[in-house]
Amino acid sequence: MSVDILTFGCRLNSFESEVMRGHAEAAGLENTVIVNTCAVTAEAERQARQAIRRAFRTNPGTAIIVTGCAAQIDSAPWAAMPGVARVIGNVEKLTPEAWISTEPLLVADIMQIRQTAAHLIDGFGTRARAFIEVQQGCDHRCTFCIIPYGRGPSRSIPMGAIAAQIRTLVTHGYHEIVLTGVDLTSYGADLPGQPKLGQLVRRLLAAIPELPRLRLSSIDPAEIDTDLWHVIEHEPRLMPHLHLSVQAGSNMILKRMKRRHLRHHVIETAARARALRPDIALGADFIAGFPTEDDAMFNESLRLIDEAGLDYLHVFPYSARNGTPAARIPALPMAERRARAAALREAGARRAAARFDSMIGTTIAALAETATTGHSETFAPVRFVAPVEPGTIVTGGIATADATGVTMGAA
């Protein structure tokens, strides 16, 4: 083993893990495990700690380096774990210098980091899909969220640097690029002229006609700008798939979360998206069992799934994060939070299965991520009856479907 990276959390972490892999290999690191942590939930932190203990137990001679949001927010407990050689902050981990040195690093105060840093790389190993960071940090303070303290204030990558990176990836054979960020729809507020996300998407597609597919990661339903709506309607290379940061279906809970939208915004956003792009699929994040959520409020979340026509759900039970306002509110019993999360997931699975069934008999273009699996334009999981070349876009008919996805090829 030379460098092994264990990534927890979001797509942005996945992108940054590849940046770190390049820096670590260039620095000549050997027999090293890098653990890129997440701080969104206590469970994510528990899994990272478990992975560190397993790596130390399996190979006591391995050098373990810990980074990511959980390590940024509170580095001391991670540094004290057996086998951990270094803890590296979220800003430092993206610089080559951090991987050359073997000295312990001071994890800088992320809230003081305000400069733009275009930490870009040339390749993503054997992946068919590449993630590009266009925005970092968040200026909002949702009451449940600790991530601004791990990522710092919002800052954006200039369009020219993003376009140059995408061109490099397309040249290396990538057919799909995903734009990622902590708060993607806040893109551009810190750049000259304050361009919005829609302008970025429009200009990237115009400037890089050789790019087959562009996809967005999670966006805020209250902040879709006019340009982005126009691109959704008129640009087939922008994939018909939006993932909305919803979190709850009760207006009272949304207000207590300090979200920027209410339930009617989600319904209106979904309706507008489908009117402009009838084939579009909609995903959503939900938090189950936020403090003070009663049965009636929870049922509003359940109803919103059908009212907005949400196809894919990412659900997790509320997890109190020390330092956030919500953590000061008495929490619901964990058993109740888990039960509500299970109910939301069941509703989401029912919607997804119906979506997959509706694709039978249609023709789609799927990006092959392995010889036998990939994803459609709407991000439905696709299985190929006959092996295909990974990294290619395969067009074919959908023969069958089940609760886990669709099958392309003969029935």
ABEGO torsion letter per residue (X at the ends): XBBBBBBBEBAAAAAAAAAAAAAAAAAGBBGBBBBBBBAABAAAAAAAAAAAAAAAAABAABBBBBBEAAAAABAAAAAABBGBABBBBAAAAABAAAAABABBBBBBBAAABABBBBBBBABAEABABBBBBABBEBABBBAABAAAAAAEBBBBBBAAAAAAAAAAAAAAGBABBBBBBABAAABGAABBGGBBAAAAAAAAAAABAABABBBBBBBBAAABBAAAAAAAAABAABBBBBBBBAGBABAAAAAAAGBABBAAAAAAAAAAAAAABAABBBBBBBBBGBBGBBAAAAAAAAAAAAAAGBABBBBBBBBBBBGBAAAABBBBBAAAAAAAAAAAAAAAAAAAAAAAAAABGBBBBBBBABAABBBBAAGBBBBBABBBBBGBBBBBBBABBBAAEBBBEBX
